[in-house]
Amino acid sequence: MNNEQARGPKHKLAVVRLRGDVGTDRSVIETLKILGLRKINSYKFLPDTSIVRGMLQKCNPVITWGEVDEGFEKGFDNIKLKPPKGGFASFHHSHPRGDLGYRGDKIKALVEKMSKV
């Protein structure tokens, strides 16, 4: 049994880019391009594999991400995300003190909040 099979039911990873390129390491910018996250507030639903998780860990200072169920992504086709009403907590700290990095299933609430502005 490989690492992807050990995680159980099918999940996707929701990824939202929160910061721009200024002051960001070039290797992180290249990884974001590979992931398809070229602009601030862009988002993707990616497969939950160890390779993708490694790429997301590298990009933690620029993105937030977490697991969502397979059906969650269907309601977000062609929707443009905007900053949430009330703003973000902080771009200088990781979740839960700030908004960057891994946030588990709480990513659903953020994506919904950013899509309904």
Backbone hydrogen bonds, N-H to C=O, Kabsch-Sander energy under -0.5 kcal/mol:
donor,donor_aa,acceptor,acceptor_aa,energy
6,A,2,N,-1.4
7,R,3,N,-0.5
7,R,4,E,-0.7
8,G,5,Q,-1.1
12,K,68,V,-2.5
13,L,46,L,-3.1
14,A,12,K,-0.5
14,A,66,G,-2.7
15,V,44,K,-2.6
16,V,64,T,-2.7
17,R,42,S,-2.6
18,L,62,V,-2.5
19,R,62,V,-1.6
24,T,21,D,-2.3
28,V,25,D,-0.6
29,I,25,D,-1.9
30,E,26,R,-2.4
31,T,27,S,-1.8
32,L,28,V,-2.3
33,K,29,I,-1.9
34,I,30,E,-2.0
35,L,31,T,-2.0
36,G,32,L,-0.8
36,G,33,K,-0.7
37,L,32,L,-2.8
38,R,36,G,-0.8
41,N,17,R,-2.8
42,S,39,K,-1.6
44,K,15,V,-2.0
46,L,13,L,-3.0
46,L,44,K,-0.6
48,D,11,H,-0.9
49,T,47,P,-1.5
53,R,49,T,-2.4
54,G,50,S,-1.9
55,M,51,I,-1.8
56,L,52,V,-2.3
57,Q,53,R,-2.3
58,K,54,G,-1.6
59,C,55,M,-1.3
60,N,57,Q,-1.0
62,V,59,C,-2.5
63,I,59,C,-1.3
64,T,16,V,-2.2
65,W,101,G,-1.7
66,G,14,A,-1.7
68,V,12,K,-2.7
70,E,10,K,-0.7
72,F,69,D,-1.0
73,E,69,D,-0.6
73,E,70,E,-0.6
74,K,71,G,-0.9
75,G,72,F,-0.9
76,F,73,E,-1.7
77,D,74,K,-0.7
79,I,76,F,-0.9
81,L,41,N,-0.5
81,L,79,I,-0.5
82,K,114,M,-2.1
87,G,84,P,-2.5
95,H,100,L,-2.5
97,R,94,S,-0.9
98,G,94,S,-2.1
99,D,90,S,-2.7
100,L,93,H,-1.7
101,G,60,N,-0.7
101,G,63,I,-3.3
103,R,65,W,-2.7
104,G,65,W,-0.6
106,K,103,R,-1.6
107,I,104,G,-1.2
108,K,105,D,-1.2
110,L,106,K,-1.4
111,V,107,I,-2.6
112,E,108,K,-2.4
113,K,109,A,-2.3
114,M,110,L,-2.5
115,S,111,V,-1.4
116,K,112,E,-1.0
